[in-house]
Each structure stands twice: as C-alpha cells, then as structure tokens.
Amino acid sequence: MSTARAAASSDELFGADFERRLEGLALVARRVFEGRFRAERRSKKSGAGIEFADHREYAPGDDFRFVDVRLFGRTDRLFVKLFEEEEDLSVHVLVDVSRSMAVPTGDATPTKLVIAKRLAAALAYIALSGLDRVSVATMADGKAKVLPAVRGKARIHRVLELLALESHATMGGPGATDLEGAVRAFSTQTKRRGLAILVSDLYDPKGFELALDRLRHARFEVVVLQIWDPREASRLGTGDLVLVDSESGERREVTLTPELLRRFEEAQTKQRQRVAAYCRQKQVAHADVSIELPWDESVLRVLARGGLVA
C-alpha cells in the first residue's frame, strides 16, 4: 500500500486528535509499567550500574576496572563487582485481527477490531513514553505478523501505520481465530521476553486457555484484554433468519425468539466469567472492555483494573 493510502487509513482509524489524546493519557498514566514490574527489570551484571549487588571471582576477559582492589588486598584473590542494572521492559501488544473481531455493528458503534487497535495504540504509546521497547503483533489463522521492537514516542507513527493496515486479509488466510497457533508463531519470532498484552474477543473454538498457557509457559508476563459487545445478541433481531459464521462461513437457518436471544446473552456472560475465573486462578492480569465505552476511558479503566498502574 502506498504511503498516501497508509496515512489515509491511519487518519480514518485513529482520528485527527488521537495523538493529542494519547499524550494526555500518557501523562495521567505516567507511572504505568513502573513499580509492579520494576523488580523484573533488574539483573546482576558486571560493570557500572545502579546499585552494588555482589561479587564473583575474576575470569579471563573481565574488565579490570571492576576488580575490587580492597577485597584483593584482604584476600589476595581477584573478584569483580556486580551491580544491579535496570533493563528496558519489553512490551508486546498482541492484536487479534480475525473476522470475529471485525463483525459490523450496524450503527455508529465501532467494531471490536477498531476498539482493539485503538487500545493497542494507546498502550504502545504509554510504554514508549516510558522509554520501554514496544513491539506489536497482529494475529489470525494461527499466524503472527510481528513489528520489530521500537523505542521512543516518535515511533508511534510506525505503530499506527501497522495497526491501520493490518487485518485478517493481510494475514493471508480466511480470518479464523487460532490463538494458540498465533501465540506459538509469535513466541518463535520473539527472543526478548517481557509483558505480553493480548487484545482479543477470545472467541476461539479450541479455547482461549491454550493460548494463555503457552504465553505463560514461555515466561511472558501476561495481560488479557477481552473486547466484547454488550448488544451482540440484540443486534441480531428476531424472526426467521439465516445466520452465517463470520469465520467458517457456516450457514444456519434459525427462528430467533426473545428466549433464544436471552440464552445467547447468558452464553456470552458465562464466557466472560470463564475468562475472568481462569485469569484469577492463574494470577493473570485481566480486564474486559466494552466497545460502547469511549476508547480513552477504556484505556484508563484497563490500566487500573488490569493492574498495570503501580
């Protein structure tokens, strides 16, 4: 896609004042990714650092500048100083772009995919404002397309362009949800572990647990943002209809009654409860996000409820 078309797509998705509102969010959430994750960002290294931590015996090739002369005088043995250094936090934002995320609402309400992309952009910008490394991955059909990690607020334009352009169509498949396969592909391409924020409706026929377990076992700190539509059932209406699965294309003739719609809503509620229960059990940060809330309000709720603000 040309640069002009990319810019047009980005403007349409994020709006003219999007970056201004991002800056405001970054100021409000200036402590994001600090405190809670600070301990995980410290490692013992030889050399100048933040705080002295320990000694280890000198080995050929070590820098003589860090030999502890006083300790040598007392023991007649060479030791080098180790310091605690704070490392950049790697923040990975994983966006589900499968077809179920892009189902039209039929009114002015944004789709789940639009909300997911705006959330992803906002969280990426906040992390970039904190000088962390940020990568974005889009996922569908068991595949992951990973944007190499970037640093600095100025790189948010690269993130916005990627999010504006990517969809199930650009992933080269029919747009099915296969979160576990996509997470496996992402993990294979990603060497640096860190914080993995999964943004999805979690409508995976194989179950969302497989994907989250794979992220956890790959030693990522996992955050789950479940995007949902409170009026998903009522938008269907009632009467004789042909329902088409947005991902598989399966068609089914049904007569939708108020009772069936109520059962649909109950199933949706149970799925959200199942996600929340899993996350509590596994100590995974979690927040559900309604598409009917303004995106910036949703970001603030996510930061607070998802445990991302110290």
C-alpha atoms as one frame of an Amber mdcrd trajectory, in Angstrom:
protein
   0.000   0.000   0.000   1.286   3.472  -0.839   2.367   5.948   1.827  -0.608
   8.173   0.986  -3.088   5.322   1.409  -1.404   4.260   4.639  -1.753   7.786
   6.012  -5.404   7.912   4.975  -6.137   4.579   6.674  -4.403   5.714   9.852
  -6.335   9.004   9.944  -9.634   7.193   9.425  -8.978   4.727  12.229  -7.413
   6.997  14.815  -8.762  10.475  14.054  -7.102  13.868  13.899  -6.901  14.389
  17.676  -5.848  10.841  18.528  -2.213  11.666  19.280  -3.189  14.665  21.411
  -5.433  12.441  23.496  -2.663   9.843  23.694  -0.337  12.409  25.222  -2.954
  13.239  27.832  -3.346   9.566  28.706   0.417   9.144  28.963   0.563  11.986
  31.496  -2.264  10.543  33.565  -0.692   7.083  33.481   2.922   8.273  33.838
   3.618   5.535  36.358   2.440   2.750  34.093   4.734  -0.277  33.862   6.673
   1.017  36.880   6.668  -0.400  40.388   4.930  -3.686  39.716   7.390  -4.734
  37.026  10.473  -2.883  38.265  11.827  -5.899  40.144  11.605  -7.973  36.968
  13.648  -5.389  35.106  16.752  -5.700  37.295  19.617  -8.095  36.631  23.103
  -8.609  38.001  25.820  -7.568  35.579  29.463  -6.705  35.916  30.210  -3.081
  35.348  28.897   0.299  36.315  25.263   0.135  37.277  22.655   1.462  39.595
  23.451  -0.348  42.823  26.160  -2.711  44.080  24.831  -6.247  44.390  27.522
  -8.896  44.808  30.991 -10.205  43.862  32.143 -13.065  41.724  35.605 -14.427
  41.035  37.573 -12.797  38.263  37.589 -14.693  34.969  39.893 -14.081  31.987
  38.412 -11.346  29.850  36.689  -9.445  32.685  37.220  -5.702  32.730  39.965
  -4.828  35.255  38.164  -1.569  36.044  35.644  -3.554  38.058  38.089  -5.565
  40.100  37.550  -4.902  43.812  41.034  -3.736  44.859  40.207  -3.576  48.551
  38.904  -7.140  48.563  42.058  -8.249  46.719  44.159  -6.622  49.454  42.315
  -8.591  52.142  42.087 -11.965  50.392  44.847 -11.904  47.778  42.214 -13.100
  45.275  40.661 -11.256  42.354  36.929 -10.534  42.439  34.832  -8.310  40.176
  31.929  -6.223  41.384  28.408  -6.944  40.227  25.810  -4.238  40.070  22.049
  -4.257  39.703  21.124  -2.638  36.430  17.621  -1.794  35.359  16.874  -3.146
  31.914  14.342  -1.923  29.388  10.991  -3.627  29.741   9.875  -5.307  26.538
   6.176  -4.703  25.949   4.488  -6.871  23.327   0.955  -5.930  22.236  -0.802
  -8.832  20.504  -3.904  -7.872  18.500  -6.429 -10.435  17.286  -7.467  -9.377
  13.757  -9.628 -12.416  12.963 -13.006 -11.975  11.281 -14.997 -12.226  14.514
 -13.320  -9.020  15.649 -14.446  -7.120  12.563 -18.166  -8.002  12.515 -20.057
  -4.747  11.728 -22.272  -3.362  14.476 -24.833  -1.891  12.096 -24.674   1.538
  13.714 -22.110   4.151  14.739 -20.584   1.901  17.393 -17.023   0.909  16.437
 -16.290  -2.753  15.805 -14.329  -4.830  18.289 -11.355  -4.628  15.941 -11.384
  -0.821  15.876 -11.505  -0.673  19.670  -8.744  -3.294  19.915  -6.477  -1.288
  17.608  -7.088   1.946  19.488  -6.361   0.252  22.807  -3.219  -1.312  21.364
  -2.025   2.053  20.044  -2.679   3.794  23.356  -0.882   1.169  25.447   2.018
   1.133  23.000   2.334   4.920  23.241   2.264   4.886  27.043   5.002   2.241
  27.086   7.056   4.174  24.520   6.681   7.267  26.705   8.306   5.281  29.489
  11.286   4.504  27.228  10.399   0.823  27.040  10.808  -1.337  23.970   7.497
  -1.995  22.231   6.559  -4.498  19.586   3.130  -5.061  18.055   1.902  -8.321
  16.576  -1.280  -8.956  14.618  -2.738 -12.461  14.728  -5.167 -14.585  12.730
  -5.314 -18.098  11.250  -2.633 -19.342  13.624  -0.149 -16.783  12.259   1.530
 -13.757  13.788   2.968 -10.754  11.983   5.399  -9.053  14.355   6.585  -5.452
  14.090  10.208  -5.332  15.314  10.569  -3.579  18.645  10.790   0.215  18.603
  11.680   2.812  21.230  10.757   6.449  21.725   7.447   8.294  21.399   8.262
   9.369  17.840   7.943   5.758  16.686   4.237   5.708  17.480   3.602   6.677
  13.842   5.098   3.373  12.732   2.818   1.549  15.161  -0.266   3.451  13.969
   0.510   2.689  10.333   0.914  -1.011  11.050  -2.317  -1.220  13.025  -4.224
   0.726  10.373  -3.084  -1.571   7.578  -3.359  -4.998   9.188  -6.480  -7.149
   9.046  -7.361 -10.794   8.534  -6.902 -10.219   4.793  -3.266  -9.171   5.154
  -2.523 -12.299   7.176  -3.082 -14.440   4.065  -5.823 -16.680   5.417  -9.607
 -16.856   5.793  -9.522 -14.957   9.072 -10.167 -17.760  11.553  -9.346 -17.470
  15.243  -6.491 -19.765  16.254  -4.968 -18.001  19.217  -2.764 -20.876  20.340
  -1.191 -21.239  16.897  -0.697 -17.485  16.608   0.900 -17.267  20.054   3.214
 -20.136  19.142   4.260 -18.265  15.989   4.753 -15.051  17.976   6.886 -16.777
  20.623   9.083 -18.334  17.954   9.786 -14.911  16.427  10.306 -13.113  19.750
  13.571 -13.532  21.640  13.059 -10.939  24.374  10.527 -11.903  26.998   8.566
  -9.283  28.889   4.992  -8.086  29.136   2.565  -9.641  26.613  -0.785  -7.842
  26.300  -3.329  -9.938  24.385  -6.232  -7.915  22.926  -8.984 -10.204  21.639
 -12.615 -11.239  21.960 -11.213 -14.714  22.801 -13.770 -16.371  20.516 -11.562
 -19.370  19.813 -13.392 -22.682  19.228 -10.389 -24.533  20.679 -10.457 -22.438
  23.839  -8.547 -19.374  24.912  -6.752 -21.274  27.690  -4.323 -22.945  25.286
  -3.018 -19.594  24.073  -2.675 -18.077  27.524  -0.981 -21.184  28.877   1.541
 -21.059  26.038   2.347 -17.407  26.786   2.737 -18.156  30.484   4.922 -21.194
  29.892   7.073 -19.134  27.513   7.790 -16.873  30.524   5.839 -13.812  29.425
   4.051 -11.657  31.982   0.527 -11.897  30.549  -2.254  -9.306  30.465  -5.612
 -10.169  28.850  -7.928  -7.512  27.434 -11.189  -9.121  26.383 -13.120  -6.981
  23.895 -16.878  -7.539  23.945 -20.104  -6.122  22.548 -22.914  -5.799  25.127
 -25.514  -5.722  22.346 -24.093  -8.549  20.277 -27.258 -10.632  20.753 -29.838
  -7.873  20.419 -28.261  -6.683  17.153 -29.424  -9.942  15.552 -33.087  -9.064
  15.909 -35.835 -11.691  15.960 -37.710 -13.771  13.414 -36.654 -16.160  10.669
 -33.008 -15.533   9.839 -30.016 -17.138   8.172 -27.026 -16.825  10.495 -23.574
 -17.012   8.896 -20.482 -17.772  10.938 -18.149 -14.847  10.202 -15.058 -17.085
  10.221 -16.085 -20.527   8.981 -18.841 -19.382   6.615 -21.197 -21.987   8.050
 -24.848 -21.053   7.475 -27.757 -21.957   9.686 -31.449 -21.128   9.330 -32.955
 -20.214  12.674 -36.027 -18.641  14.167 -34.748 -16.214  16.751 -37.111 -15.632
  19.643 -36.638 -13.430  22.699 -35.906 -16.616  24.672 -33.105 -17.631  22.284
 -31.614 -14.154  22.460 -31.684 -14.353  26.247 -29.820 -17.676  26.101 -27.298
 -16.103  23.719 -26.661 -13.318  26.223 -26.303 -15.870  29.021 -23.704 -17.775
  26.975 -21.776 -14.555  26.383 -21.848 -13.751  30.103 -20.663 -17.247  31.015
 -17.765 -16.964  28.559 -16.630 -13.691  30.139 -16.951 -15.210  33.599 -14.893
 -18.184  32.476 -12.123 -15.892  31.244 -12.153 -13.890  34.482 -12.084 -17.068
  36.605  -9.150 -18.501  34.643  -7.182 -15.271  34.996  -7.811 -15.121  38.749
  -6.723 -18.735  39.150  -3.535 -18.251  37.106  -2.840 -14.771  38.518  -3.062
 -13.200  35.082  -3.996  -9.506  34.872  -7.345  -9.160  33.106  -9.894  -6.555
  32.095 -12.903  -6.743  29.820 -13.564  -3.824  27.504 -16.965  -2.860  26.152
 -16.998  -1.426  22.649 -19.640   1.053  23.800 -17.227   2.953  26.049 -15.050
   5.776  24.632 -11.639   4.311  23.863  -9.699   6.685  26.126 -11.988   5.939
  29.075 -11.472   2.246  28.380  -7.693   2.717  28.448  -7.836   4.302  31.896
 -10.083   1.504  33.168  -7.746  -1.091  31.694  -4.738   0.483  33.366  -6.448
   0.459  36.735  -8.421  -2.797  36.614  -5.772  -4.668  34.706  -3.216  -3.981
  37.394  -0.893  -2.061  35.093  -0.660   1.057  37.229   1.503   0.804  40.327
